[in-house]
């Protein structure tokens, strides 16, 4: 059996192939105009023209994310209750920048002309106040034809309590050759605006993702294709077509899952993942397990599905550096992407990037980049750095160091956002650094945040793809359920949860391969709050769930209201299919391993260069220790070890870095 993880990023597409021979890796530039082209090139690298029939592919894609950010989704008709057609455009009154008088609203998903109201009214308890008209279906079909609708999203008032009207509309639109998404199937819970945006975005992205998946599936033939979900699990490609919104954090979720899985084998519980790629940096905190959230936003619009709690900033190797209107140096969030890429790639880039700054400072070897397959252009970078330095009134070295410091400050802020701002001390966590650019910045970040240990995985440059190889199928379900006070001890809670889990088991069996049916893990959760509060916490459904809620509330907010009644608003369950996994490759430690430097390289840590030995990571045996300063080159990443840091190579061939 071959399992291939494919992570399509904004700059590179990464491959990790697991087979009886171990793990094999590959990396090549992405093809943003058609991501499947890079995928087929990678498959040809591994297998030639003939793909093995026993191949399974797990794919993390940016198609949904990029499609939404660029507003390239389907022309979607939104159907809502008459009188509530403006919910999407009114939104919430929250202001992310309270004193900014020049706030710009996010770009519209659809225009107001693509919203249709239908006369019906469901009450909060599920009782029908105004029945749905008999001619609604005919009218909506006519609107779809007139507007050229490619997809339909239906979100009626209080449909989480009774979905009969949404189901009728879905049935009456079934004769049209377009997909219909109803809110009671995507997000059956209250909060009208969040339910509407989640439903609409799913309908908006559905045809785009479906088109891409079908095109890729045709090229793959009978090869099994799974898609990485935003919560770290996977689903067959056919299922994802109806759940496009579940892929918005597809790639980054694979990285967090890969880091957590590796940390488990190393018996480490507390980690902060630091994934610095070419376009952006993703950070997440795992305290025993990955942190999940249902309060995620994409380009200003809330999506209330469960996703990995990943904080993303526009700081990557390809982040553009320039002098702003005020004369100050600015880095990101714009990126050079895969094409044209940084200036040093030599394919037309004209603006300096973080990668160019690292090359200028001697932190990258021009003939060792991408395993020596890409020669970096130092002369072009030096000329461009000189121009930028002149604009800023600085020396070229000072300008390059400024680029590094600014991007480091942005990434340190992101790590504080997932740790200190949520009650966690980063000093108690290991920093898992991966992604192509992380090794050049992780030590300086650790020093800034007082983190004592850094782990750079064996395949750090492509860990997201490795995480996909070890991901497992799962399904999530939710149902609105309003109980408070003593009602939480009634049979209603247990009975409703049992019904929800039973529904999940029926659908989960369709994901099973032969022999997998019995090995399904079920996780149950309650969304609870103190009576009178506006927002809830997700708590495991255990015997002591009330005390767990008090403890979690106290940890998050610093206090508990022991005598205040609790209120339940919804229940959730997750069914994960456990599959047999192969262990990661290990290497026996040798007694006193030695290594000779490849060469010496002048590197700027400050304004004066220091001659630093350069080592090849492939030559490092398990058990080796090394003190900085040093530069370690790998096929897909480069690691900078400052003078105050030392490293050791463990049995997994990870680099364990500690500061003095």
C-alpha positions in Angstrom: 0.0 0.0 0.0 1.3 3.4 -1.0 0.1 6.5 0.9 1.0 9.9 -0.6 0.5 13.2 1.2 0.3 16.2 -1.0 0.3 19.8 0.4 -0.4 22.5 -2.2 0.8 25.8 -0.8 1.0 29.3 -2.3 4.6 28.9 -3.2 5.5 25.2 -3.2 3.7 21.8 -3.5 5.1 19.2 -1.1 5.0 15.4 -1.3 5.6 12.7 1.2 5.2 9.0 0.1 4.9 6.3 2.6 5.5 2.7 1.5 7.2 -0.5 2.7 10.5 1.2 1.8 9.9 4.0 4.3 9.3 7.7 3.6 10.2 9.5 0.4 9.9 13.2 -0.2 9.7 15.7 -3.0 9.0 19.4 -3.5 8.4 21.6 -6.5 6.9 25.1 -7.2 3.2 25.3 -7.2 1.1 26.0 -10.3 -1.5 28.5 -9.0 -3.4 28.6 -12.4 -4.1 24.8 -12.0 -2.8 23.1 -8.9 -3.3 19.7 -10.4 -0.5 20.3 -12.8 2.1 20.3 -10.0 0.4 17.2 -8.5 0.7 15.3 -11.7 4.4 16.3 -12.0 5.0 15.0 -8.5 3.3 11.7 -9.3 5.4 11.3 -12.4 8.5 11.8 -10.3 7.6 8.9 -8.0 5.9 6.5 -10.3 6.6 7.5 -13.9 3.6 7.3 -16.3 1.9 4.3 -14.6 0.3 4.9 -11.2 0.0 1.8 -8.9 -3.5 0.7 -8.2 -2.8 0.4 -4.4 -2.1 4.1 -4.1 -4.0 6.3 -1.7 -3.6 10.1 -1.9 -4.4 12.6 0.9 -4.5 16.1 -0.4 -4.4 19.4 1.3 -5.5 22.2 -1.0 -5.6 26.0 -1.0 -8.3 26.0 -3.7 -11.1 27.0 -1.4 -9.1 29.6 0.6 -7.7 31.3 -2.5 -11.1 31.1 -4.3 -12.8 32.9 -1.4 -10.1 35.5 -0.9 -10.1 36.3 -4.6 -13.9 36.1 -4.8 -13.8 33.5 -7.5 -16.6 31.3 -6.2 -19.9 30.4 -7.8 -22.7 32.9 -8.6 -24.8 32.0 -5.6 -28.4 32.7 -4.8 -29.1 33.2 -1.0 -32.6 32.3 0.1 -33.8 33.6 3.5 -36.9 34.5 5.4 -38.8 37.5 4.0 -37.8 40.6 6.0 -34.3 39.2 6.8 -32.7 39.7 3.4 -30.1 42.2 4.7 -28.6 40.0 7.4 -25.5 39.4 5.4 -24.9 43.1 4.7 -25.7 44.3 8.3 -23.6 41.6 10.0 -22.5 42.2 13.5 -21.7 45.6 15.0 -18.3 44.4 16.3 -15.5 46.8 15.3 -12.1 45.2 15.1 -10.4 48.7 15.1 -12.6 50.8 17.5 -11.0 54.2 16.7 -10.3 53.7 13.0 -12.5 56.1 11.0 -11.4 54.6 7.7 -12.5 51.0 8.2 -13.1 49.2 4.9 -15.6 46.4 4.9 -14.7 43.0 3.5 -15.5 42.5 -0.2 -19.0 41.3 -0.7 -19.6 37.6 -1.3 -22.7 38.2 -3.4 -24.6 41.3 -4.4 -27.9 42.3 -2.8 -29.7 41.3 -6.0 -28.7 37.7 -5.4 -30.8 37.5 -2.2 -34.4 36.2 -2.3 -36.8 36.3 0.6 -39.6 33.8 1.0 -42.7 34.2 3.1 -42.6 31.7 5.9 -41.9 32.0 9.7 -40.6 29.4 12.1 -40.6 30.2 15.8 -37.6 29.5 18.1 -39.3 26.4 19.6 -39.8 24.8 16.1 -43.5 25.6 15.8 -44.7 27.0 12.5 -46.2 30.5 12.6 -46.4 31.0 8.8 -46.4 28.0 6.5 -44.3 28.0 3.4 -46.2 29.0 0.3 -47.0 26.4 -2.4 -45.5 28.5 -5.2 -42.2 29.2 -3.6 -40.3 26.4 -5.5 -41.6 27.7 -8.9 -40.6 31.3 -8.0 -37.1 30.3 -6.9 -36.5 28.2 -9.9 -37.4 31.1 -12.1 -35.0 33.4 -10.2 -32.2 30.9 -10.6 -32.7 30.8 -14.3 -33.0 34.6 -14.7 -29.8 35.3 -12.6 -27.8 32.4 -14.0 -27.3 31.0 -10.5 -24.6 28.3 -10.2 -25.4 27.4 -6.5 -28.1 28.1 -3.9 -27.7 28.7 -0.1 -30.9 28.4 2.0 -30.9 29.9 5.5 -34.3 30.4 7.1 -35.1 31.8 10.5 -34.9 29.2 13.3 -34.4 26.3 11.0 -32.1 24.7 13.5 -35.3 24.0 15.6 -37.3 22.7 12.7 -35.9 22.3 9.2 -39.0 21.3 7.4 -39.2 24.5 5.3 -35.6 24.3 4.3 -36.0 20.6 3.3 -39.1 21.5 1.2 -37.1 24.2 -0.7 -34.2 21.8 -1.3 -36.6 19.2 -2.7 -38.3 21.8 -4.9 -35.0 23.0 -6.3 -33.7 19.4 -6.9 -34.8 19.6 -10.6 -32.2 22.3 -11.3 -28.6 21.1 -12.2 -27.0 23.1 -9.4 -26.1 22.3 -5.8 -28.3 23.4 -2.9 -26.9 24.0 0.6 -29.3 24.3 3.5 -28.2 25.7 6.9 -29.9 22.9 8.9 -27.4 20.4 7.4 -24.3 22.6 7.6 -24.8 24.4 10.9 -28.0 23.5 12.9 -27.6 26.1 15.7 -28.8 29.5 16.6 -27.0 32.9 15.8 -28.5 33.8 12.5 -25.6 35.8 11.0 -22.9 33.1 11.6 -25.3 30.4 10.4 -26.0 32.4 7.3 -22.3 33.2 6.4 -21.2 29.6 7.0 -24.0 28.3 4.8 -23.4 30.9 2.1 -19.6 30.4 2.0 -20.1 26.6 1.6 -22.5 27.1 -1.3 -20.2 29.8 -2.8 -17.1 27.5 -2.8 -18.9 24.2 -3.5 -18.8 24.3 -7.3 -15.3 25.7 -7.4 -13.9 22.9 -5.1 -16.1 20.3 -6.9 -14.8 21.3 -10.3 -11.2 21.1 -9.1 -11.7 17.7 -7.4 -13.5 16.3 -10.4 -10.7 17.4 -12.7 -8.1 15.9 -10.4 -10.1 12.7 -10.0 -10.3 12.3 -13.8 -6.6 12.5 -14.1 -6.0 10.1 -11.2 -8.4 7.5 -12.6 -9.3 4.8 -10.0 -6.7 6.1 -7.4 -8.3 6.7 -4.0 -8.3 10.4 -3.2 -8.9 11.9 0.3 -9.0 15.6 1.2 -7.5 17.1 4.3 -10.1 18.8 6.4 -9.6 22.0 8.5 -9.9 20.0 11.8 -7.0 17.7 11.0 -9.0 14.7 9.7 -9.7 13.6 6.2 -12.7 12.6 4.1 -13.1 10.9 0.7 -13.0 13.5 -2.2 -16.7 12.7 -3.1 -17.8 13.8 0.4 -15.8 17.0 0.4 -17.8 18.3 -2.6 -20.7 18.9 -0.3 -18.5 20.3 2.5 -16.2 22.7 0.7 -16.0 25.0 3.7 -14.3 22.3 5.6 -11.1 22.8 3.5 -10.4 26.4 4.2 -7.4 25.5 6.5 -6.6 22.3 4.8 -2.9 22.6 4.4 -2.0 24.3 7.8 -4.2 21.7 9.6 -2.0 19.0 8.1 1.1 20.7 9.6 -0.4 20.9 13.1 -1.5 17.2 12.9 1.9 16.2 11.7 3.7 18.1 14.6 1.2 16.7 17.2 1.7 13.1 15.9 5.5 13.4 16.0 5.3 15.0 19.5 3.3 12.1 20.7 6.0 9.6 19.5 8.6 11.8 21.4 6.3 11.8 24.5 6.0 15.6 24.5 2.6 17.1 25.5 3.0 20.8 25.2 4.0 22.3 21.8 3.6 25.4 19.8 3.7 24.8 16.1 5.5 27.3 13.9 5.0 26.8 10.2 6.7 29.4 8.1 6.3 28.8 4.4 6.8 31.0 1.4 3.5 33.0 1.7 2.5 33.0 5.3 3.2 31.8 8.8 0.8 29.6 10.7 1.1 29.1 14.5 -1.0 26.9 16.8 -0.8 25.7 20.4 -1.3 22.1 21.4 -1.7 21.4 25.2 -1.9 17.6 25.1 -4.0 17.7 21.9 -4.5 20.2 19.0 -6.7 23.2 19.9 -9.9 23.4 18.0 -12.2 26.4 17.6 -15.5 27.3 16.1 -14.8 31.1 16.1 -12.7 31.3 13.0 -13.0 34.0 10.4 -12.0 34.1 6.8 -11.5 37.6 5.3 -13.8 39.1 7.9 -16.6 36.6 7.6 -17.3 34.1 10.5 -17.4 30.4 9.8 -18.8 28.3 12.7 -17.4 24.9 11.7 -14.8 23.2 13.9 -11.3 24.0 12.6 -7.8 23.8 14.0 -7.1 27.0 16.1 -4.5 28.3 13.8 -3.3 32.0 13.8 -2.0 33.1 10.4 0.0 36.2 9.5 1.3 37.4 6.2 4.9 36.7 7.0 6.7 34.1 4.9 9.9 33.7 2.9 8.2 35.4 0.0 6.8 38.4 2.0 7.6 41.6 0.1 9.7 44.3 1.7 9.4 48.0 0.7 9.5 51.6 1.9 6.0 52.8 2.7 4.5 56.2 2.2 5.8 57.4 5.6 9.3 56.4 4.7 9.4 53.3 6.9 10.4 49.8 6.1 7.5 47.5 5.8 7.4 43.7 5.3 4.3 41.8 4.2 1.5 40.8 4.1 1.8 40.8 0.3 3.8 37.9 -1.1 5.8 37.3 -4.2 4.1 33.8 -4.4 5.4 31.0 -6.6 5.6 33.2 -9.7 7.6 35.4 -10.0 8.8 34.6 -6.4 11.8 36.3 -4.7 14.3 38.2 -6.7 16.9 35.5 -6.0 14.9 32.9 -7.9 15.8 34.7 -11.1 12.4 34.4 -12.8 11.2 38.0 -12.9 10.7 39.1 -9.3 11.5 42.8 -8.8 10.7 43.4 -5.1 12.8 42.2 -2.2 11.5 39.4 0.0 12.5 37.8 3.4 14.3 35.1 1.4 16.3 37.7 -0.4 17.3 39.3 2.9 18.4 35.9 4.3 20.5 35.2 1.2 22.1 38.7 1.3 23.1 38.1 5.0 24.8 34.8 4.1 22.1 32.7 5.8 21.3 30.8 2.5 23.9 29.1 0.3 23.1 30.0 -3.3 24.2 26.5 -4.6 22.5 24.4 -1.9 18.9 25.7 -2.2 16.2 23.0 -2.8 18.9 20.4 -2.6 21.0 22.1 -5.2 18.4 22.0 -7.9 17.9 25.8 -7.9 20.7 28.3 -8.2 20.0 31.5 -6.3 21.0 34.9 -7.9 23.1 36.8 -5.4 24.0 39.6 -7.7 20.4 40.6 -8.4 19.7 40.6 -4.7 22.7 42.8 -3.9 21.7 45.4 -6.4 18.1 45.5 -5.2 19.1 45.7 -1.6 21.4 48.6 -2.4 18.5 50.5 -3.9 16.2 49.9 -0.9 18.9 50.8 1.5 19.5 54.1 -0.3 15.7 54.9 -0.1 15.8 54.2 3.7 19.0 56.0 4.3 20.7 52.8 5.7 23.5 50.5 4.8 22.5 47.4 2.8 23.3 45.2 5.7 21.2 47.3 8.1 18.3 47.2 5.6 18.5 43.4 5.3 18.7 43.0 9.1 15.7 45.3 9.4 13.7 43.0 7.1 14.5 40.0 9.3 13.7 41.9 12.6 10.3 43.1 11.3 9.2 39.7 10.1 10.4 38.1 13.4 8.3 40.7 15.3 5.2 39.8 13.3 5.7 36.1 14.0 6.4 36.6 17.7 3.2 38.6 18.0 1.3 35.6 16.4 2.8 33.2 18.9 1.8 35.4 21.8 -1.7 35.5 20.4 -2.1 31.8 20.7 -0.3 31.5 24.0 -0.1 34.5 26.4 -3.3 36.1 25.3 -5.1 32.8 26.1 -3.5 32.1 29.5 -0.6 30.0 28.4 3.1 30.7 29.2 5.1 30.0 26.0 8.1 29.1 28.3 6.3 25.9 29.2 6.1 24.7 25.6 8.4 23.3 22.9 8.5 25.2 19.7 8.0 22.9 16.7 9.5 24.7 13.8 8.7 23.5 10.3 8.0 24.8 6.8 10.7 25.9 4.4 11.7 29.1 6.1 11.2 28.4 9.8 14.8 27.1 10.5 16.3 30.5 9.7 14.1 32.3 12.3 13.2 29.9 15.0 16.1 30.5 17.3 15.7 34.3 17.3 11.9 33.8 18.0 12.6 31.4 20.9 15.0 33.9 22.4 12.4 36.7 22.1 9.7 34.5 23.7 12.0 32.8 26.3 11.2 29.4 24.9 13.8 26.9 26.1 13.5 24.1 23.5 13.1 24.0 19.8 12.4 20.9 17.7 13.0 20.9 14.0 11.5 17.7 12.6 13.4 15.4 10.2 11.3 16.5 7.3 10.7 20.0 8.5 10.3 21.5 5.0 7.3 19.3 4.2 5.8 18.3 7.6 2.3 19.3 6.5 2.4 16.7 3.8 3.7 14.2 6.3 0.8 15.0 8.7 -1.6 14.2 5.9 -0.1 10.7 5.5 -0.9 9.9 9.1 -4.3 11.7 9.2 -7.5 9.7 9.8 -11.1 10.0 8.5 -13.7 11.6 10.7 -17.2 13.0 10.7 -18.6 15.8 12.9 -22.2 16.3 13.9 -24.0 19.0 15.8 -27.5 19.7 17.0 -29.2 22.6 18.8 -30.5 21.6 22.2 -31.6 24.2 24.8 -31.5 23.1 28.4 -30.6 25.0 31.6 -30.2 24.5 35.3 -31.6 21.2 36.5 -32.7 20.2 33.0 -29.1 19.3 32.3 -29.6 16.2 34.6 -32.7 15.1 32.7 -32.7 12.1 30.3 -33.2 14.5 27.4 -29.5 15.3 27.1 -28.3 11.7 27.1 -31.1 10.5 24.7 -30.5 13.3 22.2 -26.7 12.7 22.3 -27.3 8.9 21.7 -29.5 9.7 18.7 -26.8 12.0 17.2 -24.0 9.4 17.8 -26.2 6.7 16.2 -26.7 8.8 13.1 -22.9 9.3 13.0 -22.2 5.6 13.1 -24.5 4.9 10.2 -22.6 7.4 8.0 -19.1 6.6 9.4 -19.4 3.0 8.2 -19.4 4.3 4.6 -15.8 5.5 5.2 -14.5 2.2 6.4 -12.3 -0.1 4.4 -12.4 -3.9 5.0 -11.6 -4.6 8.6 -12.0 -1.0 9.9 -15.6 -1.1 10.9 -15.1 -1.9 14.6 -12.4 0.7 15.3 -14.3 4.0 15.6 -13.6 6.5 18.4 -16.5 8.7 19.5 -16.0 12.1 21.2 -19.0 13.9 22.7 -19.1 17.6 23.5 -21.5 20.1 25.1 -21.6 23.8 24.3 -22.3 25.4 27.7 -22.3 28.9 29.2 -23.5 30.5 32.4 -27.1 31.5 32.2 -27.2 35.1 30.8 -23.9 34.9 29.0 -23.7 35.5 25.2 -21.0 33.0 24.3 -20.3 29.4 25.2 -17.4 27.0 25.9 -17.1 23.5 24.3 -16.7 21.0 27.1 -16.3 17.2 26.9 -19.5 15.3 27.8 -18.3 13.4 30.8 -19.9 12.7 34.2 -18.3 15.8 35.7 -19.0 18.1 32.8 -20.3 20.8 35.0 -17.1 21.0 37.1 -15.1 20.8 33.8 -17.0 23.9 32.6 -16.2 25.8 35.8 -12.5 24.9 35.5 -12.3 25.8 31.8 -14.1 29.1 32.4 -11.8 30.0 35.3 -8.7 29.1 33.1 -9.9 31.2 30.2 -11.4 34.2 32.0 -9.9 34.1 35.5 -13.1 33.5 37.5 -16.0 31.0 38.0 -19.6 31.5 39.0 -20.2 28.4 41.0 -23.7 29.1 42.0 -24.9 30.4 38.6 -27.0 27.9 36.6 -25.5 26.5 33.4 -27.2 26.7 30.1 -26.7 24.3 27.2 -27.2 25.5 23.6 -26.0 22.6 21.5 -24.4 19.2 21.4 -21.6 17.8 19.2 -20.1 14.5 18.5 -17.1 13.5 16.4 -16.5 10.0 15.0 -12.9 9.2 14.1 -11.9 6.0 12.2 -8.7 4.6 13.5 -6.5 3.0 10.9 -3.3 1.1 11.3 -0.3 3.4 10.9 3.3 2.7 10.2 5.8 4.1 12.7 8.1 6.9 11.7 11.6 5.8 10.7 14.2 5.7 13.5 18.0 5.6 13.6 20.1 4.0 16.3 22.3 6.5 18.1 26.1 6.1 17.7 28.5 6.5 20.5 30.5 9.5 19.4 29.4 10.6 16.0 31.5 13.2 14.2 30.9 15.5 11.3 33.1 17.7 9.1 31.9 21.0 7.9 31.0 21.4 4.2 32.6 24.8 4.1 32.6 28.1 6.0 30.2 30.9 5.2 30.4 34.6 6.3 27.0 35.4 8.0 25.7 38.7 9.3 24.2 38.3 12.8 24.8 42.1 13.4 26.7 44.5 11.2 30.0 42.6 11.1 30.1 39.2 9.4 31.2 36.1 11.3 32.7 33.0 9.6 30.4 30.1 10.4 30.8 26.4 9.6 28.2 24.9 7.3 27.0 21.3 7.8 24.8 19.0 5.7 21.9 17.7 7.7 22.1 14.4 5.7 25.5 13.8 7.3 24.3 14.2 10.8 23.9 10.9 12.7 21.6 10.3 15.6 23.5 11.2 18.8 25.5 14.0 17.3 25.7 17.3 19.3 26.8 20.6 17.9 27.3 24.1 19.3 26.6 27.3 17.5 27.3 29.3 15.5 26.5 27.0 12.6 24.5 26.7 9.5 22.8 23.4 8.6 21.6 22.9 5.1 18.8 20.4 4.1 17.0 19.7 0.9 14.0 21.8 1.8 15.0 24.0 4.7 18.1 25.7 6.2 18.7 26.0 9.9 20.6 28.9 11.5 22.2 28.1 14.9 23.4 31.3 16.7 26.3 31.2 19.1 24.2 30.9 22.2 22.4 27.7 21.0 23.3 24.1 20.7 21.6 21.1 19.1 21.4 17.3 19.4 20.2 14.8 16.8 17.6 12.3 18.2 16.7 8.8 16.9 14.0 10.3 14.6 16.6 12.5 13.1 15.0 15.6 14.6 17.2 18.5 15.6 16.7 19.3 19.3 17.9 22.9 19.8 18.3 24.5 23.2 19.5 28.0 24.2 22.2 28.6 26.8 
